Structures are given as structure tokens and as C-alpha cells.
Amino acid sequence: MLIGIPPLLGPDMLSALRAMGHGDELAIVDGNYPADEHGRRVLRADGHGVIEVIDAVLSVLPVDDFVPHALFCASVGGDPEKLDPIHHEMIDLCARKVPGMPVLPLPGEQFYERVKAAYAIVATSEPRLYGNFIVRKGVIRPH
């Protein structure tokens, strides 16, 4: 345990988050996502849902503010206009954690391509369908 670090961020996850560079992306996916098939680095967050993992990650990871979009979610049936309740939870959480940074819903194939290019994938036990999210790492500016 560490002071100020959410306990679900274990050693492997913290190592990956620390090793990521500016512009690298982290995918946080539901329990149905083919993480081992799509990921070059797969981190397990078994027993945890997507929302709690996103919350923990955003508590330590800077989000890229050099690009117009750094937060992404999957869309329902490939339609970026169609969102499920889990997507609204992601959007609400991000509005609190990273104010002013919109979450962009992506059609299926665009989302999959981004996940395949991601630095790492965090595979959760989220049971809800389309519960998939991507965050692009930013920088920590000098004081």
C-alpha cells in the first residue's frame, strides 16, 4: 500500500503507467473484450469494473491537453451517436476528474484500431457491454 495511490493500482499497473510517455494510450476494457488478442501488454484488473479503474487511473495519470481529444469510449453497435448508461458514467467521471476534456465516442473499427496501437490494455471484470475506454497520456509541466 502507498499513501495517495488507489489500492487497485498494483505494481504492474503502476509500472506501466509510469513507463508510458506523452501521447501513449491506455485502453481500459470490459470483461468481454479480446484483450489478449489485441494487446501487446495486457494488465489484469480482475474483480474490478471499468468505472473504478478509470477513476483510479485518472487520479495519477496526466491527460494529454495538446490534442483536441484524449479520452475515448466505445459506442453501441458502432454508432457514435448511441451510448449506453456506462458511457454516461464515463463522461460524468471524466467531467469531474478532467474538467473541459470531452469523451469522444468512436465507431467499433476505429476504437479497435486505437486499442491495438495502445501502449497497454487493462482488462477488467466489467460485465456491461461496450464498457471500453481509452485515455491518452499527457505531461506534467514544471512548476
Helices and strands as residue ranges (DSSP letters): H 11-19, E 25-29, H 35-38, E 42-45, H 50-58, E 71-74, H 85-97, E 103-106, H 108-117, E 120-124, E 133-136
